[in-house]
Amino acid sequence: MKSSYDEAKVLWVDFLANGPILHNEKKRVSYISNAVQAGFTHIVIDAKIPYGYVTYKSEIAPHVGQWDRFKEWAGMDYVALMLEAAEGSGLKVILKVDVFAEGIIGAATTPKKEWQITYYHEDEKGNGMFTLAENFTENAIFVNPAHPEVRKYELSIIQELIKNHPCDAIVLDRCRYPNIHGDFSNLSKQQFQTDTGQIIQHWPQDIVKGSDPVIFVTKETPPLLQRWLAWRAGNIRSFVEEAKAVVKGYGEEIGFGVYVGSWHPEFFHEGVNWGSEDYEAPYEWVDQNYAKTGYAEELDFLMTGCYYPDVTVAEAQKHSLADWKSVEGAIELSRLVTKNRTSLLPGLFLYDYEGDKDQFNRALNICAENSSGLMIFDAIYLEKYNWWDILIERNRQRA
């Protein structure tokens, strides 16, 4: 059955990059006008950014105007203003929610300590150690996707947003763990044992060796590594299901999607299986529980970041890279993994083509040849590189 998102052309407007520009009403109007002329059908508007701040007026979460970097936005509702700018343009609006990245190191306030990710890593002498997120090297302070209070909080934001800002769709970003080193909190240890029935005799050595997991299955692989990876992915899938229920509670016609990186063979680092539940991944670290953690069937659309300077598989091979480390290969992999169970919107990262209009055009051509949909990240590069005209001219030629 054909989805309304199969042929979506999506422009992503990142608040961190565009916020200072879009404080100007004329710029908001200009962005919308250019997007329409360029043939976009949808625009992504940031409602919650990576560090826990929201851009709309909320009774739950801190407003972005409280951050000195965006103090000019204090008291303003960016989401409402962008919705107003898009009204009557024909563009459909997708509101984006960053999920589990809830703080930033060095800020005046940080998430509750009991909510934060605990990282397991090595110190300078090679000794294993546990470090709370606010004291780690990751700039964003991630919170634990397995923590019941964290999940309740994130769902409440989605509910508040969609209740007060009618839109065409919601897309989740950073709906994941930060990396393979988190979370190793006592709560996650306890929940893993409860959920799986597996007893961890040696913590965390039954899961990791040194500070890194053994990726390939060998005689030396920690005994619970594979089950741990499936458990993490299961936590993310169940949250996606819960978030979808919240969104669809306000209307089945409201679209629901997720943004992920297209590098599925390595996305276990983030605890995410965005493939179909019927896709049996051929990776060494997969066990019999992993396939059912796939959540493609839960989505109306999936944006996969095909963020590679190499456009074709041949280019990637020339550079001794895996096929999927090219735009063409990433699209092929995304289709294989999702089994076409959701509308696939491959994304291009325009920074990869800075100063090279021809390569950008080749990337656009590859997307057009291999997918009906498209996502462009980010609008700020169309501004900086003066590339709006490239897309506007292509759209004229298609007309």
N, C-alpha and C positions, 0 to 999 in steps of 0.2 A: 504493500500500500504506500502510495506516494505521500511524503510528509511535507508540510508547509516550509520546513527548513532545508529540504534537499537542495534547493537552489538559492539559499540565502547568501547574500554578499554582506559581510559584517565588518564594520569599522570599529575598532577598539579605541576608546579614548581614555587613556590612563590618567587618573587625577594627579598622581605624583608629578607627572611630566607636564600636563596641560592645565592644571589648576590655576597657576599664576596668570596664564593667558586668558582662560575662560572666565576670569573675574570680570572681564570686559564684555558687556552685553553684545557689542558689535561683533566680537570674535565668536561668541556663541552662535550668533546668526550666520556668520561666515562659515563656520564649521559645518553647520547643518546644510547650508546652500551648496557648499562644495561636495559634501557627501552625496547629496541627491544628484548633482550633475555627474558625479563619478560613477553612478550606477549602484551605489550601496542600497541595500534594502533594510538593513538593521544597523543600529548603533549601540555600542556597549557603554553604559554610564556607570562609573564607580559609585557605589553606595556605601561600601565598607572597604577601606584600604588595608594594606598588609600589616599595619602596626596597631590595629584595634580601633582606630578612629573611624567614625562614620561621617559622611558628607551631608546628611540630612538632619533634620531636627528630631532628636531621639530622647526618650525618657529612660533609655537603658544604657546606651554606650556613650563614651566621650566624643564630643564634636571635634572635627578636624581644626576648627578655629582655635582650639586650646593649644595647639602645637604652634610654636613661634614661626615655623616655616610657612604656615598658612594662616597667620593671624588675621589677614585681611578678610578671611571668610567667616570670622566670628559672627554668630547670630544669623547666618544666611543658610538657606537650604539649596545646596548645589543640585541635588536631584530634581527638586521642584522646578528650578530655573531651567535645567536642561530639558525637562519634559515640556515645559512651556515653549522653549525654543523649537523643539521638534514637532510641536502640535501643528497639524495641517500640512506638514511637509511630505507625508506619505511614508516616512521612515518609521519602522517599528523599533521600540525601545526595549533593550535588554538591560536589566539592572544587575550589576556584578557585586557579589559578596565574597570578600576574602574571609576564609573561615578560621583556621586554627593559628594564624599568625596574629597574636593579640597584643604585642607590645614591642618596644624598641629599647635596646640597651642605652642607658644614660638618661632616659626620660624621668620626669619628676615622679611619675607613678608607673608601676608595673603590675602585671597580672598577679593574682594571689599565688603565693609560693606553692601551695598544694595543687594548683592547676598546672603549673609549668612543667614542661618537658625536663626530664633528667637525662643528661648525656653520659654515656660510658665511653671513655677514651683513654689515651695514654698521657702521662705527664712527660716532662723532659727527659726523665730517666728510663722511660719505657714501662713504667708501672701503671696498671689499670686504675682508673679513678672515676668517681661519679661527680658530675657538676650540674648544678641547677642552671636553667636556661639563661637567667639574668646575669650569670657570671661566666657564660661561655663565649665563644668567638662568633657565633651566628648573630648578626645584627638584629634580626627579628626574633622576638621572644615567642616561641611556639608554646601552645598549651596542649595538653594530653587528650587526643581524640577518644581515649578509653574512659576518661573521667566523666561520670554522669552529670556533674554540675556544669562542666564545660559544654557538653552536648546540649543541655537544656538552655544554657545561655545563648549559644550560637543559633539555635532554633528560634528563640524568642526574638532575636534581631531580624531574622528572615520574616517572621510573622509580622512584626511591627512595620517593617519596610513595605511589604506588599499590601498590608492593610491600609496604609496611609498614602501610598504612592502607586496607584494603578499603572500597570505596565503590561507589555506583551510577553515578557519572559524574564526568568531569573537564571543567572549562570553563577556557579560556584567556582572559586579559585582558591588555591592553597588549601584545598580540602584533602589534607595529607599530613604525614609526619614530615619533619624538616629534612631528615636524612636517616641513614642506617644506624647512626649512633644514638638516636632517641626513639622511643622513650624506654628508659630502664629504671623507672621509679618502682617503689615497693607496691604501689597500687597496680601497676601493670603486671608485675610479677604475680600478685595474688589473683588478678582477674584472668590472666592466662591459665593459671592452674585450675581455676574454677570452670572456665569456659571449655577447656580442652580435656580436663581430667588427667593431664600430664603433670607429674610432680618434678619440680626443678630441684635436683639434688645438690647441684653446685651452681651458685648464682654469681655472675652470669656465664660462667665457663661452659655450661651446658648449651649455651646459645652462641657465644663468641669465643674467639681465640685471640689473646692479646686484647687489642681494642677494635679489631675488625673481624667481621664474620668470614668464615671460609666460604667462598662463593660456590666453588665446584664441589660436587659430592665425591668425597674420597673417604678412605678409611679413617682419616683424621678429622672429618667434618664433625663439629659439635652435634650431639645426638638430637637436640631439639631445634636446631636452626631452621629447618624447613617448616616445621609446624609453627614456629614463631612468625615466620614471614607470612604464612597463610592467615594466622590469627590477626596480625596487624592489618592485612588487606581486608579481612572480614569486618574489622571495626570501621573502616572507611566505607565499605559497602553499606553496612547497616545505617550509618549516618546519612548517606545519600538517600536511602529509602525513606528515612524519617523526614529529611528536608523536602523530598518530593511530595510527601503527604501533606506537609504544611502548605506548599505552593498550590497544589491541586485542590486543597480545601477552599481556595478562593476562586476556583474556576478551572475546569478541565482544559479549557482553551488556552490557559496561560502556559507558555512553554517552560521547560525545565532542562537545563544542561549543565555541563561541567567543562572547564578548561583543564587540559593536562599537557605534559610534554609528550611528544610522539615516540620517545625512546623507550618503548615497552620492555625490551630486554633488560633495561637497567632501572625501571621504575619501581622495583621492589625496594629500592633505597628509601623511597618516600612512602612505602606501605600501601601502594595503590595498584589494583588490577582493573584497568578501565576497559578490558576486553569483554567479549561475550562469555556468559557462563558456560557456553558449549565449546569454547576454545581451549584446547589442551595444549598449553605452552610447552615447547620442547626444551626448556631450559633446565640446566642441571640442578638448580635449587628448588624446583617445583615438586610438590608432593601431591598426593591424591586429593587433598582438600583445597588446592589452590584455585582450580577452575571455577568452583561455585562462588568464589569471592568476586568474580567479574560482574560489573554493573552496567554494561552497555544497554541491556534491555530495559533498564529503568529510565533511560533518557530520551528526550525528544530530539536532542542534538548533542554532539560531542565535538568540541574544538580541540584539535591536536596541533601543538606547536611544531611545525615542520621547519625548525629554525636552523637552517644550514646554508652556508654560502655556496656549497656545491648544489647545483640544481638537478642534474641528471645522475643516474646510477653510474654511468660511465665516468663522470667527473670524480665521484667518490672513489671509484675503483682506481682511477689514475693516481689518487692521493693515498692509496693503500688503506682506505676506510671501508667499513661495512656498507653494504648497499643502502641500508636504512639511514645512513648519515648523509643523505641527500634529500632534497625536497621530493623528488620522484619516488625514491625508495621509502621515504617516511609515509607517503600517501598509500603506497602499496601495502606496507606493514599495517597501517591503521585499518585498512579495509579487511585485511586478513584476520587481524585480531578481533575486530568487532563483528565480523561475519555479516556486515551490512544490517545489523539489528537496530541501528540508530542513524540519524542523518549525520554524516561526517562533514565537518567544516575544517579543512586543513588551513593552518595559519602560517603566514610569512612574517618574519622579523626583518623589517626594512633596514635596520642598522647593518645587517649582513651584506647589503648591497650599496653601502655608502659610496658615492662617487662613481657608480657603475650602473647607469640607466639600462644598458643592454642586458646585464645579468638580471636586473629586476624584472625587465620585460620577459626574459626567458623563464623566470620563476612563475610569473603570472600565466604564461602560456602552458607550462607544465601543469599548473593547477587546473586550468581550463580543460586540458586534455584528459585529466585523470579524475576530476571531481566536478560536480555541478555547483558546489558551494565553495566559499572562501572566507577567510578571516584575515584582515590586515592589522598587524601590530607594529607601529602605533601611529595614530594621527599626528603626533608631534613630529615624526620624520617627514610626513608629507608637507608639513609646514617648513621645517628646517631645510629640506633639500629642494623645496619648490617643485614637488612631484605631484601635486594635485592635478596638474595639466596632463600628466601621463595617463592617469586613470580617466580623466574627463574625455580625452581624445579617444581612448580605447572604447569608452562607452558610446561615443558618437559613432564610431565605426561599426559597432554592433547593432545600432539602432536601424 
